[in-house]
C-alpha cells in the first residue's frame, strides 16, 4: 500500500539523485502493485478463515499461492527466489495435513466400528 501511494515521490527522489528509474518503474507499475495488493488481501482473508477452522480458507490460501507463484514465474522467470516462496506454503500444507480433522477433511480412520 505504501508503494502504491508514494510511488511518484519515490521515483522523483530517485530521478533527483541521478539514479536510473526504469527498473523501479517496471517493478512498481500499477498492474504489479494491484496484483500484489489483491494477493495480499486474499492471503490475509484465507489465513483468517484458516484460523477460524474453515475449509474455504485452506482452498483460497493454496489457490492464491499457486497463482502468485505462476505470475512470478511468468513475470520474472524461474529463479531460486521462486523456490524460497514455496517453503511456507509447503510447511502450511504439512501442518494442515497433520491436523486435517480440524478443518473437516476426512481422515482414513473414520470407521464407526472401532
BALOBA-1460 file (C-alpha; in Angstrom, 3 decimals):
// residues 114
<rec num="1" residu="x" x="0.000" y="0.000" z="0.000"/>
<rec num="2" residu="x" x="2.905" y="2.315" z="0.866"/>
<rec num="3" residu="x" x="4.472" y="1.864" z="-2.583"/>
<rec num="4" residu="x" x="1.122" y="2.399" z="-4.283"/>
<rec num="5" residu="x" x="0.601" y="5.718" z="-2.506"/>
<rec num="6" residu="x" x="4.142" y="7.113" z="-2.634"/>
<rec num="7" residu="x" x="5.366" y="5.641" z="-5.942"/>
<rec num="8" residu="x" x="5.576" y="9.004" z="-7.712"/>
<rec num="9" residu="x" x="7.511" y="10.640" z="-4.876"/>
<rec num="10" residu="x" x="9.979" y="7.744" z="-4.719"/>
<rec num="11" residu="x" x="10.601" y="7.884" z="-8.475"/>
<rec num="12" residu="x" x="11.019" y="11.660" z="-8.284"/>
<rec num="13" residu="x" x="13.560" y="11.294" z="-5.474"/>
<rec num="14" residu="x" x="15.491" y="8.688" z="-7.460"/>
<rec num="15" residu="x" x="15.490" y="10.968" z="-10.526"/>
<rec num="16" residu="x" x="16.829" y="13.852" z="-8.430"/>
<rec num="17" residu="x" x="19.597" y="11.581" z="-7.138"/>
<rec num="18" residu="x" x="20.543" y="10.678" z="-10.715"/>
<rec num="19" residu="x" x="19.527" y="7.037" z="-10.427"/>
<rec num="20" residu="x" x="18.051" y="5.100" z="-13.336"/>
<rec num="21" residu="x" x="14.378" y="4.542" z="-12.548"/>
<rec num="22" residu="x" x="13.435" y="2.193" z="-15.395"/>
<rec num="23" residu="x" x="13.669" y="-0.932" z="-13.231"/>
<rec num="24" residu="x" x="11.782" y="0.718" z="-10.374"/>
<rec num="25" residu="x" x="9.063" y="1.958" z="-12.706"/>
<rec num="26" residu="x" x="8.624" y="-1.503" z="-14.205"/>
<rec num="27" residu="x" x="8.723" y="-3.314" z="-10.853"/>
<rec num="28" residu="x" x="6.246" y="-0.953" z="-9.230"/>
<rec num="29" residu="x" x="3.820" y="-0.418" z="-12.077"/>
<rec num="30" residu="x" x="0.147" y="-0.026" z="-11.237"/>
<rec num="31" residu="x" x="-0.572" y="-3.534" z="-12.507"/>
<rec num="32" residu="x" x="2.100" y="-5.158" z="-10.340"/>
<rec num="33" residu="x" x="1.059" y="-3.200" z="-7.278"/>
<rec num="34" residu="x" x="-2.606" y="-4.015" z="-7.822"/>
<rec num="35" residu="x" x="-1.884" y="-7.727" z="-8.244"/>
<rec num="36" residu="x" x="0.280" y="-7.684" z="-5.138"/>
<rec num="37" residu="x" x="-2.452" y="-5.946" z="-3.165"/>
<rec num="38" residu="x" x="-5.100" y="-8.421" z="-4.348"/>
<rec num="39" residu="x" x="-2.966" y="-11.434" z="-3.441"/>
<rec num="40" residu="x" x="-2.090" y="-9.914" z="-0.069"/>
<rec num="41" residu="x" x="-5.776" y="-9.389" z="0.720"/>
<rec num="42" residu="x" x="-6.621" y="-12.924" z="-0.419"/>
<rec num="43" residu="x" x="-3.888" y="-14.370" z="1.776"/>
<rec num="44" residu="x" x="-4.999" y="-12.317" z="4.784"/>
<rec num="45" residu="x" x="-8.615" y="-13.414" z="4.325"/>
<rec num="46" residu="x" x="-7.586" y="-17.036" z="3.861"/>
<rec num="47" residu="x" x="-5.393" y="-17.004" z="6.969"/>
<rec num="48" residu="x" x="-8.281" y="-15.575" z="8.984"/>
<rec num="49" residu="x" x="-10.515" y="-18.359" z="7.648"/>
<rec num="50" residu="x" x="-7.862" y="-20.986" z="8.398"/>
<rec num="51" residu="x" x="-7.594" y="-19.735" z="11.966"/>
<rec num="52" residu="x" x="-11.398" y="-19.966" z="12.136"/>
<rec num="53" residu="x" x="-11.048" y="-23.617" z="11.034"/>
<rec num="54" residu="x" x="-12.867" y="-23.164" z="7.729"/>
<rec num="55" residu="x" x="-12.058" y="-25.381" z="4.755"/>
<rec num="56" residu="x" x="-12.648" y="-22.487" z="2.363"/>
<rec num="57" residu="x" x="-9.655" y="-20.691" z="3.865"/>
<rec num="58" residu="x" x="-7.396" y="-23.636" z="3.045"/>
<rec num="59" residu="x" x="-8.537" y="-23.690" z="-0.577"/>
<rec num="60" residu="x" x="-8.204" y="-19.914" z="-1.004"/>
<rec num="61" residu="x" x="-4.747" y="-19.941" z="0.605"/>
<rec num="62" residu="x" x="-3.336" y="-22.581" z="-1.701"/>
<rec num="63" residu="x" x="-5.020" y="-21.243" z="-4.845"/>
<rec num="64" residu="x" x="-3.702" y="-17.740" z="-4.130"/>
<rec num="65" residu="x" x="-0.202" y="-19.093" z="-3.506"/>
<rec num="66" residu="x" x="-0.215" y="-21.169" z="-6.688"/>
<rec num="67" residu="x" x="-1.459" y="-18.203" z="-8.731"/>
<rec num="68" residu="x" x="1.154" y="-15.929" z="-7.148"/>
<rec num="69" residu="x" x="3.945" y="-18.387" z="-7.972"/>
<rec num="70" residu="x" x="2.747" y="-18.744" z="-11.573"/>
<rec num="71" residu="x" x="2.580" y="-14.967" z="-12.005"/>
<rec num="72" residu="x" x="6.070" y="-14.577" z="-10.505"/>
<rec num="73" residu="x" x="7.457" y="-17.178" z="-12.930"/>
<rec num="74" residu="x" x="5.771" y="-15.501" z="-15.905"/>
<rec num="75" residu="x" x="6.953" y="-12.005" z="-14.934"/>
<rec num="76" residu="x" x="10.477" y="-12.712" z="-13.693"/>
<rec num="77" residu="x" x="11.260" y="-16.183" z="-14.972"/>
<rec num="78" residu="x" x="12.079" y="-19.203" z="-12.857"/>
<rec num="79" residu="x" x="14.688" y="-18.491" z="-10.196"/>
<rec num="80" residu="x" x="15.787" y="-19.502" z="-6.725"/>
<rec num="81" residu="x" x="13.615" y="-16.786" z="-5.190"/>
<rec num="82" residu="x" x="10.540" y="-18.592" z="-6.524"/>
<rec num="83" residu="x" x="11.648" y="-21.717" z="-4.681"/>
<rec num="84" residu="x" x="12.014" y="-19.708" z="-1.479"/>
<rec num="85" residu="x" x="8.413" y="-18.573" z="-1.881"/>
<rec num="86" residu="x" x="7.281" y="-22.203" z="-1.886"/>
<rec num="87" residu="x" x="8.700" y="-23.037" z="1.553"/>
<rec num="88" residu="x" x="5.918" y="-21.503" z="3.666"/>
<rec num="89" residu="x" x="3.011" y="-22.993" z="1.647"/>
<rec num="90" residu="x" x="4.660" y="-26.432" z="1.799"/>
<rec num="91" residu="x" x="5.068" y="-26.172" z="5.563"/>
<rec num="92" residu="x" x="1.466" y="-24.997" z="5.862"/>
<rec num="93" residu="x" x="0.294" y="-27.968" z="3.790"/>
<rec num="94" residu="x" x="2.226" y="-30.367" z="6.014"/>
<rec num="95" residu="x" x="0.758" y="-28.926" z="9.214"/>
<rec num="96" residu="x" x="-2.783" y="-28.806" z="7.836"/>
<rec num="97" residu="x" x="-2.456" y="-32.389" z="6.606"/>
<rec num="98" residu="x" x="-1.408" y="-33.471" z="10.112"/>
<rec num="99" residu="x" x="-4.497" y="-31.827" z="11.612"/>
<rec num="100" residu="x" x="-6.900" y="-32.387" z="8.723"/>
<rec num="101" residu="x" x="-9.763" y="-33.485" z="11.009"/>
<rec num="102" residu="x" x="-9.906" y="-29.967" z="12.466"/>
<rec num="103" residu="x" x="-10.662" y="-28.488" z="9.049"/>
<rec num="104" residu="x" x="-13.298" y="-31.032" z="8.105"/>
<rec num="105" residu="x" x="-11.210" y="-33.121" z="5.736"/>
<rec num="106" residu="x" x="-11.918" y="-36.809" z="6.017"/>
<rec num="107" residu="x" x="-9.376" y="-38.994" z="7.678"/>
<rec num="108" residu="x" x="-8.671" y="-42.608" z="6.730"/>
<rec num="109" residu="x" x="-9.647" y="-43.748" z="10.225"/>
<rec num="110" residu="x" x="-13.298" y="-42.667" z="10.025"/>
<rec num="111" residu="x" x="-14.597" y="-46.083" z="10.978"/>
<rec num="112" residu="x" x="-17.694" y="-46.252" z="13.167"/>
<rec num="113" residu="x" x="-16.993" y="-49.846" z="14.274"/>
<rec num="114" residu="x" x="-13.747" y="-49.113" z="16.089"/>
